[in-house]
Amino acid sequence: MKKMIAIFLAAILLLSLAACGGKDDPKSSGSADTPAISEGGASEATQPAMDDTSAPDAGQTEENDTSGNDESGLDESQFQWKECSLTEAVPKPTAGVLNGSILMPGESQYIAKVMEITDEQADEYLNTVKDAGWSGEKADQDGGYTFQSTHENGTQLELNYMRGLLTITAKPGD
C-alpha cells in the first residue's frame, strides 16, 4: 500500500514538474527528436525569441527578481531543497542532482527526488540521516533499499533508493 502511495505521489510530482514548464512552446524547425540549430550554433530552444515583448515589472531588475523563473520560464525553485518544518531534521543531500522537490499545501508532505546518485552515495546519505537522529532499519531490495523512521519531533521519513534514484518523503506524524 505504501509503495502504491509513493508511486502515486511520484507521478503527481512528475506531472506537476511538467506543468510548471514555460508558457510558450518554442517553435522548432527541426524534428521532434533533435532541436533546431540557429545560425549562431546554439539550439533555438536556448535562443531568446525575437518577438519576446515580456519585460520585468516596473522597478524590477534581474537582481531583485524573486519569481524563481529563468529565461526559459522554468521555475527553478522546484530544483532546490525547501526549508520547512518537515525538513528541519532531515539532512539536505549533498550528492547527486536534485531533480525535483515539492511541498504539498499545508506542509502535509514533502517529496524530493535525487538523481544520478551512486549506491555508495545513497548509503552515505542514509548514514548521515541516522547520525541526525533518525532510527530505523534499512530494508534491502533488488538494486536498492527502503528506510522508514519517525523522528523525535514526530516527523515521519521514508527513503527509497533504486538504481541511481533516491526519493525522500517527509510527512507530519499521525
Secondary structure, 3 states (H helix, E strand, C coil): CHHHHHHHHHHHHHHHHHHCCCCCCCCCCCCCCCCCECCCCCEHHHCCCCCCCCCCCCCCCCCCCCCCECCCCCEHHHHCCCCCCCCCCCCCCCCCEEEEEEECHHHCCEEEEEECCCHHHHHHHHHHHHHCCCCCCEEEECCEEEEEEECCCCCEEEEEEECCEEEEEEECCC
